Structure formats: C-alpha cells, structure tokens
Amino acid sequence: MSHPDLSHGDFTLPGEAGHEQLTLRLAEQWGADTIRDSDGTQLSPEILQSGRAIYSTLCLVRSVQPWAREHREHLQQNFLMSFPVVAERTRTTIELLAGYYTEQFAVNFKDSPQRWWQVFDRTTGLEVPKSHWRADPRRGTVSISGTRPGHRYTVNFLAYRLWEEISMYNHLTNGWGDREHLAAVDPMQPAVQKVLLAFLERWLDEHPATNVVRFTSMFYNFSWFWGVDHARLRDVYSDWGDYAMTVSPRALNLFRKRHGYALTSEDFVNGGRYNSTHNPPSRRYRDYMDFVHDFVIGFGKKCIERVHQHGKKAYVFYDDHWIGVEPSSPRFHEFGFDGLIKCVFNAFEVRLCAHARGVATKELRLHPYLFPTGLKGEPTFKPGGNPALDAKNFWVDARRGIVRAPIDRIGLGGYLSLVEAFPEFQEYIAGLAREFRLLKSFHAGGRPWVAPFKVAVLTAWGDLRAWTCSGHFTAGIELYEVVEALAGLPVDVEFVSFDDLLARGVPKGVNVVLNCGRAGSAWSGGHYWADPRIEAVLTNFVQRGGGLIGIAEPSAWPQPGQHFKLARVLGLDRDTGDRVANGKFKFKRPLGAFGPHFITTDAPAGTALDFGKDVDGIHVFDGTAQVLAERSGSPRLVAHGFGHGRSVYFSGFKYTPDNTRLLHRALYWAASQEQGWGRWHSCNVRTEATYFPQSGRLVVINNATAPQHTTVTLADPKHKRRVNLDAHGIAVLEV
Amino acid sequence: MSHPDLSHGDFTLPGEAGHEQLTLRLAEQWGADTIRDSDGTQLSPEILQSGRAIYSTLCLVRSVQPWAREHREHLQQNFLMSFPVVAERTRTTIELLAGYYTEQFAVNFKDSPQRWWQVFDRTTGLEVPKSHWRADPRRGTVSISGTRPGHRYTVNFLAYRLWEEISMYNHLTNGWGDREHLAAVDPMQPAVQKVLLAFLERWLDEHPATNVVRFTSMFYNFSWFWGVDHARLRDVYSDWGDYAMTVSPRALNLFRKRHGYALTSEDFVNGGRYNSTHNPPSRRYRDYMDFVHDFVIGFGKKCIERVHQHGKKAYVFYDDHWIGVEPSSPRFHEFGFDGLIKCVFNAFEVRLCAHARGVATKELRLHPYLFPTGLKGEPTFKPGGNPALDAKNFWVDARRGIVRAPIDRIGLGGYLSLVEAFPEFQEYIAGLAREFRLLKSFHAGGRPWVAPFKVAVLTAWGDLRAWTCSGHFTAGIELYEVVEALAGLPVDVEFVSFDDLLARGVPKGVNVVLNCGRAGSAWSGGHYWADPRIEAVLTNFVQRGGGLIGIAEPSAWPQPGQHFKLARVLGLDRDTGDRVANGKFKFKRPLGAFGPHFITTDAPAGTALDFGKDVDGIHVFDGTAQVLAERSGSPRLVAHGFGHGRSVYFSGFKYTPDNTRLLHRALYWAASQEQGWGRWHSCNVRTEATYFPQSGRLVVINNATAPQHTTVTLADPKHKRRVNLDAHGIAVLEV
C-alpha cells in the first residue's frame, strides 16, 4: 500500500473572525483543508485567502425576515390537538391553545375550520358532526353543542408557527433578549419559493469566497410542540422523525390530487400521539411522507442547482430541518448534494452517515463542540473542564463505527478561540486527525473483514431509519442499545421493513433476523405483525436453518392466549396477565449467573446480567428452550432450537462491553456458525479488532478509559498475538 | 346484654374412630356441639351417642364406583386445546393428547368430532373448514390438509375425564398406591341422575345417626387440566371459577334450546386461556354460567329435598366441586341449604362466607388442618412443628373478618389424634373458641359501627365474586391484597359489576368506587371499559362529589393515545410505550418518602412504599394532581381533585398494616369525609378497633405476633384510652 499523508486534509475547522492567527495556526496544526464560518461569523480576508476551502452555513426557511412575519399565511403550520376537556353540560367550550406556548403557535382561523378541523368525543372515539360545533376566532375557542356530561372532547385544529423552534430554543436557553425571533416560511407555497430562490441567488452572489454551501438542513423541522409551562411541561410533543410540521391546506390539497384520497386532521393527530417515529406508521401516513419527500427533493434540487450554477458545492447537515431529506432514502441521490455532514455522539450515527447513498462526501462533526458548557451543563472549555478527555471519550465511541465503515472527513464546530487555553486539547485533536486519516487509508484499500453471514434488523421502518431509531440516543428504547453494539461489530447489518419482507422475503445472504423492541412500538413492529404472512415467512426461515434474535417483546401482537407471534420459534412467550391460570413450565435454572453455553462463554461468572429495565413475565414452553439466565423465575437469556434453525431471546439490552460480546456470540450461534467464531478477534471485551485484508492490517482499538491487555487472533484462531493498549488507545498490527 | 355461655357450642370437631376418648375429651374441652366424620372414617357408637350432632361428608359425583368407570359415556367431559403445532408441510397431523396426562383424559371420539370440535389456524386466527381435517380415533390424532408451512394449528376437542381431580391429586401427592381411582359422573345425563338419587336414598337410609349431610360440594369441580410432565408442567391450566369441566354435547344441546343460540368449542377454549376468572368474561360465557347454575340448583335441590325428607340438614362446603353453586348468587337460596362451610386462610374468606344470602348457618373451617405437614411442606403436627403458634397466626388473620361480619360456627378438620402430643394447641383452641363465642355474642346484639359512607369495588364479576377473586389468595393479583385489607376495615363494602353500573348507576349510599387490577383483567375490567357509558357514569359520579380509588391499571382499555379511560378523573395516565415522544409533566417531588397529606399522616417517615410489584410509567397531567410518593419519576400515590369529587391512585397494593392504613385514609379522603376520621379508631396500625354500639363494647385486636400498645379513640376522637395487648391478643372495653 502507498503511504498516505497523515498530517493534512479531510478536516473542517470552524473559523472565528477576530482570531485569525489562531485559526490559521490550528488549521496548520490539525491539517485542516477547510474552514467553516459559524452562524453570524464573517470570515476575514486573511482566512478566506489562506488557500483552504470555505464552508458557509445557510438555513433558507428562516432566512427571509421580516418578510416571513409579515406574511403569516406563508408561515409553516401543523395540526394540534387541544388538551382534553371533560364535558360537564350539554354545551362545552374548548380554548384551543390552552396549555400551548402562544409565542410558538397561533390558531389558523383563516383556512376554513369546518373544512380542515375535527372535533372528537374521545370517550366514544367518534367524530362530532361538523354541524355541532363552531369556531370563535375572537375568543380562540370552539363551542360544541350536544356534549354528553362525563365525555372527553378534543379539537384538532390548524396552527401557524410564529417562531421557528431552533431560534426559539436558542433564544430562550441562552437569554438572547430582544434579538430577532425568526419565523420559518413554508416553501410549499409558490410565493415563498419565489422569495427563497431570489434570496438564494443574492446570497450566492454575495459569497464569492464560499466553496461549499452547507444547508442546515432543508425546509421542515422535526416536530416540536411547546407547552406554556416551560418549567413543567415545555415539550408537549417532540419527535425527530415526525412530518407533522409540514402540513398545510395546500399540502393536503396537493396530496389528495396526487394520491387520490384525502387525509384528515386525525391522520396527523392520532389521539395526541401524532406520528411518532417510535410508533408503527399507518399506510396513509407513509404515503404522506412520500409526498413530502418528493416535494423536498423537487424544490431542494432547484436550490442545489443554483448553488452548482455558481460553481459551489452543496452539502447538507443532517440536523434540525432534515424532515423530507431522508438520507437513507433510495431517492436521496436525486437532490444532487455533494456532501452529507452528521454530528455524532455514538457509533451508530457514524454508520448512519456512512450508510447514505448518492452523496460523494461523508463528514462527521465530532464532539465536544467548542462551547464553554457541555450538553448536560458540565464545564467544557472553561475552568474545571477537561476537553481533551472529553474528546477522547467521544472519539472512542465514534471510532468503533469509523473502523467498520468508510467516512471521508471529520471536523469540529463552535467557537475556536475557546480552545486557546487548552493546549492538550489542541495536541490531541492533531493526533486524532492523524488517526482518522490512517483509518481512512485502510478503508481506501478495501472493506474490512466481516463474519461470513449477514444480520437483518427488522423494524416497521426498515432501511429508511437504518442505524438510528428517531434521532440521537434515547434512553429506554432497547433498539438504540442494540444498534450501538452492532455499529462496532465485524458483521454486515441491513435494516429491513415488514413491507420488504412481504415483497422479497428474508434478503439473500441474511442468516440472522433481529427483532427488538416493546410491544406496539415501531421497533418491535406493532400492527405489522397482524399480517399472518410475516409470521409464516420468519417461521419458515428459521425452520429451514435461519436464525432469529428476539429482544424485549419481539413479534408482539395481541392474539387470543399468545403475546409473541413468533412464540413457537422462540420457544417462549410473555404473559401479559391473561394467562394467570395457565401453568408455566418449570425450566432448569442455571446454577450460577449463567448457564454454560457458547453464547455465555465470555460472560463474567458471578455477575448478574444488566439489561437495563428488561421484560418480565417470560415463560418457556418446554425443555427445548435452554434458559441461560433468569430472574425471579422469568427467563432473561434463552437459546432455542427450532426446525433446522435457532433462536436466541434477550429480555432487554443495554450497550455494555459484556452485552455486546453476548450479542456477538448470539449472532454466531443463531446463524449456526459457532465453528467460525474467533477469527480476527480481540478477546478482551473492552477492545475490538478490525482486519483490513487488502492492507494486511489488524486494527485493535481500546474502547476503555484505562489501559488494556488483550490477545488477538488471526485468520486461524490458533494464531494469537498479545497486544497492550493505552487508555483510548489503538494498535495497528501488520499481519 | 345477656351473658352468653362462652364455654360451649358453635364448634365442629373432627371425630376419629379408634380415638373415642380423645374425641370426647376434646369435644368437652373445646365445647364442641358437633362431631364430623372425616373421609372414610366411621364414627363409633360412643361418639354417635355422645349427644352431639353428627356431620357426615358426601361427594355424590364420585360416590358411584365402579359404575362410573364402566359407563365412560357418562363421565364428565371438557374441551381441551391441543398444544400448538407449527406446520412444516401442507399436511399436518396433531396428536391430540400430546402433553396432557392420559390418566386424566381420554379423547371423546364417540360424539361426532366434526360436529363438536374445531381446528384453528392460530397464525391467521381463522377456523380451518371442517372438510379439511379428519379425526383418527385409532391414532388419537387429527390430520389437517392444506396447511400452510409456518402457520400454527390447534385442535379444540372433547375429552372424557377418567380420574376425578381431587382423588387424583391426593392419590399422587400421598402415594396411595393401588387405592381406587375415582371417576366423576356427569349429573346432566338423565341416567346418571337416576343412579345418584338411588345412591343418595340408600346412603341416607344407612346413616341414621347423621344430623347434617355435608356436601363436598355439588357436582362440578373447578377446572384443572394436568400435563403429562408432573415435575415441570403439572398444571397446564387451573382456575377456581371456570365452568370448563361442566361441558358435554348434552349440555351444549340443552343450552342451545334454552338460549336460542349455539356455543362453540372456542367459546370455552379461548385460544388456550379458557375462561379464567381472572379474565373478563364474554356475554356468551356468562349465559352458559347461568345455564349451568340453573341446572346445579335444579338437580341440587332434588338431592337436598331427599336429605330433608330424611329429617337431616344439608350443608354445603365451599370447596372443590363448587362450580354452579355460587354462594354469592341471588339464586343461592333456591338450593335450600341449611348451612355453608368455608375453609379460611384469610379475612376476605370470612367475609365471603358471611356474605352468602339464603342459608341459615355460616361456618368456618379454621387452619391449621390437623395434618402432620402444612400446606408448604412445613411440619405442623409432628416434631419440629408449633401448631399452637400456627393456630394463633391463622386466627389473627381470620379474626379481622370475624369482628366485622357475623359468623355462626367454627370448626377444625383433619385427624384429631395428631393433637394429642400438643397440649398447648389443645388449650389455645379452647380459648380461641371462647373468643369466637364472645365476638358472636356482640354481633348478636347488632351490627358493628362503620364509616358513614359505602365503598363499591368495581370488577367484571361484581357481587358474584364478592370477597374473593378466584379462590384462595393468589400472589401478584392486587385485588386480593386490597380485599384482604378491606375485610377488616370498619367500612361497608359492596361489589358491583359493569352491568350493575349500566343498569342502576353507582349504588345509593356509595361514596367511593374502587377499581383495582391489571389492564385486561377481570378485576380492572378489560373489554367492559369499551362501553363509553361506563366512563361517563363514573366521571359524572366524581364530578358531582364522588370518590374514586384506582389501583394498578384502573379503567385500562386501549384507546388512541390514552391508557386509562378515567385518566382525566385520576389526573394521570400510564404510558405503555406509545407516548415516548409526548412530554411528561414534571410534578413536584415529595421531599421525603411521602408528601404531607391527610392520606399519608400515619405513613412511617423515611420508609419507601412497599406495593409489591407495582406499575410504572405513570405520568400526571398537571399540578392538580398531588404526587404523594414516586419512584424513578413514576408517581406511586397520587391525590387528585376532579369536579366536586376526588380520586386517589395507588400504583399497586400489598396487604400490610401500613398500606391498610393508607387505604383506609384514602377512602375517607376520596369520600371527602376526612373530618369524620378517627372515631372508634386504634392508632397503632398493627391493631384494629371495632365498636359494637348495641353491646357498648369496643373490641381491640392485635394482628401482630408481638405485644402492642395503642391508643383508641371513642365516639369523639378527643376521648382516648390506652390499651396494651398481648401478641395475637384482644381487649374488650366497655364504653
């Protein structure tokens, strides 16, 4: 292999006006080939002329102030559900925005309430006839006649959003005083498109030094509805993937024309749950997502073409206004973006970035951001902070993903001047950048070695939400923990939906299907399990030799007397309370914390499993299920043979080194591939090994904050080498 | 008041042949007026002529051996569901009894399988057409054609029961070797009725000394299906209240004639859950229960008339063969029983016995039974045992109920000779009997004082399962814990069903409705909550000033975005996982273990609530809900004002002295009666006070195994007295 230049390139540095010398010195030290202007920063000529590429950030929908606030009818809208009101009499009046933050929302009385809104008796579940209620714009209310005392009523209504949420959040969090409140315009309105394209043209003209326009991101924010009581209920609803904030009468009319049927407010409101990514979507809502995605691509492409016409590149930041962008979509390439930038806390987010198709450059924004204070209020770049240590800890999390999947660039964000007082940080970043370039050079030689089988993660969303669930890590959602473990394992992973399974069956090359999540969630699958074909496809798959990993409440769907549709394949089920009178098979309890098994070979003796808040009430059917761990009589880890295949059940999952090893071994066992275990492998669970066949390198990383010793195996597991690693360290073996 | 004879009467002693002197001595010492012959015991003339009444036990349906075994077509039957089989090919054969104990069951191939059985594809939930399967009596199988690989199939089939379950249980538990296996005949067959009545006539003739025929109990056992693997899955299904073991083609034909529609096997099998009392019943199953109840009354009455014709009394033991007897039914009086006997472990079972209407004498069978070994295998009447202490502990549990509701008699069961070596036990029982007679004398004077409001416990079963759920105490069912607490409180309690509520609303005089149980259970209510009228009735009730106590998952029913139908009344809801993206109101956390409130006034500071395995994921809506205790952010005890009324939520319940006090206070608070708190009250939670106005006595009991000091209050809570109580002790104050 050639010797790459490890000192320069593939690094984006946030420039800071007024700190030109520092900017240029660090650009040199870190090998930065690109300098970014942060929000509101105008880079000085010294920087612009330093020979480095220039990124400039741009958020189009909030760029046209005060025009936006002067054209309320062109602001973005959404449906809101009023807080439930219990009727006391036969006439009930509901104050629509009671409980909501009125700096964010104003009721849209302009578009016919009778046409677009709905009133529900939530006690019966039935809509109240339109003739029984009327909206009062002056009072901001809806009055309902013929209400039944003791019944709950809600109104679904359209609201304009007066204050763009990111502007609102920063303003209120950082006490921005009388700084302008930005409002977001709706680019689905033709008048808005005209204004935005004119703005973009002017902006491009005014930024001749800019090489890359970094869009933040496109047009529609993730959903975020604020309450009036910021101390006690600020976030009435927030979801990283919900398209709720794209809705308008124009969108609904266009949708009807395109899809031949009309959506209602309740398709969006959904009893107050809206369309949270964590819940399995309806077919109607998926159609609507396609419709918005199509629009965002269409108008986005026009903007990107303008950028290209000015000889600049267009990158997109996977961030707040990412709705409709969908980097995992097969249509993502149609935008014509040149790059995708993802800020990462976790390895799965690295994999998410690497997974996008149709974009030449994939860049990571690493943490810590150059801010005085960290995300949890801890000191970072101020006295008491240790930003070098923070950077190391963030780096080992991201690095697990970087060794597994190719990334093109890295960078930092924030205020560069803050690092001046932290020379150890400056030095660490220089080394980190070299480490990144080295790993990139290995990927350039070819893919790293993976196990000889594939794993398919089955969810309601499939590949559209590959390597994420709904945004950054959310505690209590088991699949986040699982994808974080998978993100660093030498196994090929794909994400399939139930629709994929129906259309094409289990994909070729896949030996193990993994289904993980709570009953009713998008991750377990919810209503998709109602289709008997899903159960049959997966049962046949395992009967014929396939493997199934079920975690928490896999395949859960209410059926008479059974909770998991794949109970017979798993050899167990969960009693949700309706089988109190049904006897439970008395399984053989493991003598220690774990039963002896291939899967538990590396599990630390005498230590109980830590799966976080896992599922109880599990019972096995008979002696074919081998219970490897249990608590209070409820199995927690179970291996089961079914037909020619195998299944493994985990009652929950938490991303820890020990659990990651359990999962890794469970994948091999479920795939009936345990004889292939142990190639290119690092024994110590705090370390991981990645073999690059073309480069002939075995990369061993230490994910721990203390030095580690480990033994690595080569192609033949009998060939071993001892490796010592510094805290957060890395070793590269020529093999 | 008159001075009752505390030394004699109201006591049933189990006589034992061969131990005549002991029998007569203890009958004297304990003041027994009645002697019972145990199973298989023939009392000697000395005892029969001792001037005491004689009880003789009789179980008719297993009394006619070997006739029963020689007439298999007249044995009792039931539907069984075969264990699920996953199809591998398009033809699938199911071995019907695989997994079941074939000494208990034999398949009934005689009555047309095609007519009575059903085959289900459980993957689709659909019945397989009758033309697609056939039964093979020789092989004991059903073969199904056109099966879809990967689908689960089950067969609902009729089985004869060859071995009556109590005979089987005793035989196998006590190693009875080649002692006769008793089979139970089905009295719904006319031929059987003839045989049984003839037997009864003969038996009555042959037992001239018997004064009371104690039926054990009537004709049909509670449901108990045994598996073949006694070590690991003996009880495939068992339920104290399920009518499953009454079914036969004759019963189904008669039912159709009576009710005008046909039941199917699936009405009984229910996906393998059968009709467990813990699950809310269907209307069809309730019709079937009425049908069987009617039959049991009809034929039972005939038997009882024969008893009366012989000048004897007929008592019924509420025990194994109690199905169709229903002591809480408004029709129970139609039997014409003279007495009801209930064995009791708990106070709620005392209340159950006291609650039956239409029977003159109510008797308790106390524990410990006179057996060498206790129910959990511990020594009782053998070396290492302490039966006097056991008796005390059982007595304090039962006594809480006895002070609250009148009971006529008590007694013991088992082998009397075993007590010979335990003089302390003999003496304690003499004292216990005096204590019982004293309490009975107070009840004779009139009802004890109760709070000036009533409590209604709302379940799917209502009064039919008053003061029980399904048989003896079952761990993990919250309502058992609650009724045990209520059984000793000075509050009038009634049990109402959802049907009652629809027909008549909340009963007059009821200030507090209590709903307690897990989602989907008969105790919470399950599908009954689907009727919006239930929510409206209860919401109106609280709006107008009523009180609601919700425990665990009250009013739970799946609705879009809401889990508890009465969420708005309770001021809270449970997130079962579909509201991950909905913000949760940040309530004010109590500073210590409990927030200050009327309800928590007596709660021990610094000690966390012990509600057993309670419910998590609770969130309150706003500041109107006062969180009195929480764990990990999930409220556990919440007081809430709604309209003119109030609600209290408990996340679970466990019967402890502290929790009983919490519940007692919560009832007062929910009823808006806290100003009436503290009359005729004992402060120490391990003690309880009962005031008998007509007798002018205040009875103070110590429920603890250690001495207790307490202060009791009189009619005016300012008037107090100090009371010292021995362990298990009692004090009677003249006031």
Interface residues (C-beta under 8 A of the other chain):
Chain A: P84 V86 E88 D121 R122 T123 T124 G125 R148 P149 G150 H151 R152 S223 G227 A231 R232 L233 R234 D235 V236 Y237 S238 D239 D242 N270 G271 G272 R273 Y274 S276 T277 H278 N279 S470 T474 G476 I477 R518 A519 G520 S521 P532 E535 A536 V537 L538 T539 N540 Q543 Q559 P560 G561 Q562 K565 R568 V569 T576 G577 D578 R579 V580 A581 N582 G583 K584 F585 K586 F587 D622 G623 G643
Chain B: P84 V86 E88 D121 R122 T123 T124 G125 R148 P149 G150 H151 R152 S223 G227 D229 A231 R232 L233 R234 D235 V236 Y237 S238 D239 D242 N270 G271 G272 R273 Y274 S276 T277 H278 N279 S470 T474 G476 I477 R518 A519 G520 S521 P532 E535 A536 V537 L538 T539 N540 Q543 Q559 P560 G561 Q562 K565 R568 V569 T576 G577 D578 R579 V580 A581 N582 G583 K584 F585 K586 F587 D622 G623 G643
